[in-house]
Amino acid sequence: MNDTVLDTPKKEYKRKPYFNIYKPLQKEGMGAALQFSYDSGKRAIFLEAARQRGVKLEIGSKEQFDWENKIVFKIGTTDISRMFLLFAGRKKEAKCLHSQQGRTSVLELVQGEYKGEPNFSFKLSRTSEGETQRVSMFLSQEEMGILAHFVRESLTRMLGFGE
């Protein structure tokens, strides 16, 4: 029997894996945008979240969301372990807290219900120098399913599988 070990090259992506959710609403400043991307070099998911700027604009308008004042949150393996319990239905809430250099960021996902259907409250906040920024939106169970898949695939790569 001949044991052969193949050295599989690390998979390089043409662009980073990502999942985006944009929800502009008619009411001024009430919508939000979430952009999740996996960074293979840092082995983490980066979440960028921005509030809606003004009233709902034309679809595709780059001025719809306030990206200059976005909140960035790095999602690591410990955060993912908390999210998995929510994805699996074993917990109703996942809360991830990061504190560093006088700044505190909190990511909260809470399972709820709207018109008899499950939905999820998504809240991200950052407090620095006594001021708090917040971005929030509701996610459908379908959006949450895609997010759960994105997070699982990212974790696989974070742990070194599939490379």
N, C-alpha and C positions, 0 to 999 in steps of 0.2 A: 504494500500500500504506500502510495506516495502522498505525503502531506505537503500541500502547496498553500502558501499564504500570498494572497493577492493584495498589493498595495493599491487600494482604491483612492483615486485622487479626490481631494475636497471639491465638492460641487460649488461652482461659482454661479451666482444668479446674474442674469442680464440686468435685473433691477431687484431691489429689495422686495420680499413678499410684503404685502400690505392689505389692509381692509379699512375702508373709509365709510363713514355714515354722515350724511349731511341732511339736516332737518331745519330748513328755514321755515318760520311760521309767519302768519299774517300779522300777529301782534308784534309791535316793535320790540326788538331786543330779546325776544323769548326763545328763539331757536338756537341751535348749536351745531357744531361740526366736530367729529371725532376722527382722527387719523391714527391707525395702528400700523406700525412697521417693525419688521424683524431685522435687527442689525447683527449679521453673522460675526463681525469683528469683535463686538462687545458682548455677544451672546445674551442679548436682551431684547425685549419688545419695548419700543418707544411709543408712547401715547402723546399726541399733540391734540389739545382741545381748545376751541375758540367759541366765543359767544357770537350770536348774530349781531350785526351792526345795522340798526335802523329797521325799517319795514322790509317785508319780503320783496326781493328784486327779481329780475328775469333769471331763468334757469341758467346756470353757468357763470353768473356774474362773479368776478374775482373780488369785488368789494363787499360781498354779502356777509363775510365773517371777519372778525377782528383778529387776524393772525399776528399782528404786531404785539398784541397783549395775550398771546396764547399761554396756556399752561402746558409744560412738558413733564411727563411722569415716566420714569424708567421702571418697567415691570420685570422683576427677576423671578427666580425659581420659588422663593418663599411666597411671593405674592401670588404666583400661579397656583401653589398648593392650596391657598385659601380660596381662590376662584373655582378650583375643581370641585370643592365640596358644594358650592352653589350650582355649578353646571350639572352635577350628579343628582341634585335634589335632596342632598343630605343636610343642607343648611339653607336658610332663607336669606342670608346676608353674607357678603364678603366685604371685609374692610381691610385696606392696606394703608399703613401709616409710614411716612418717611420724614425724618427730621435731620437736618444738617445745617450748620452755619446760620442759625437764627431763622431758618425757614422750615415750615412744616407743610407737607402735602398729604392729602388724604383722598383715597379712591374708595368709593362705596358703591356696591351693587346690591340692590334689595329686590327680592321677588315680590310681586304684588299681583293685582288682578284689575282688569278694566273691561267692563261689559261682559263679564263671564269668561274672559280669556286671560291667560297668564301674560304679564308684562314685567318689565324690570326697570327700576329706577336706577339711573346712572348718575353719580355725582362725583365731581372732581373739584377739589379746592386747594388753594395754596395761600398760606398766611406768612407774610414777611413784613417786618417793621410795623406791626399792629394793623396792617391792612389785609383783607381777605378777598381773593378773587374766586369766583365760583362759575363752573360750567355744569349744566345738568340737562338731561333729556330722558325720555322713556324709550326703551328698546322693546320691540316685539319679540315673541318667542323665536321667530324665524331669524331675526337679526342676532339674537343671543346664541342661537345654534351655530351660525356662521362664525361668530366671535369665539365660541368654545372650540370649534375646529381649528381656527387660526392659532389660538393659544396652544392647543395640543401639538400641532405641527411645529410651532416655534420651540416648545419644550423639548421635543424630540431632537431638534438641532442643538439646543443649549446643552443637552446632556451628551452630545457627541454621536448620536445615532444618525444614520442616513447621510453620513459625510463620505 
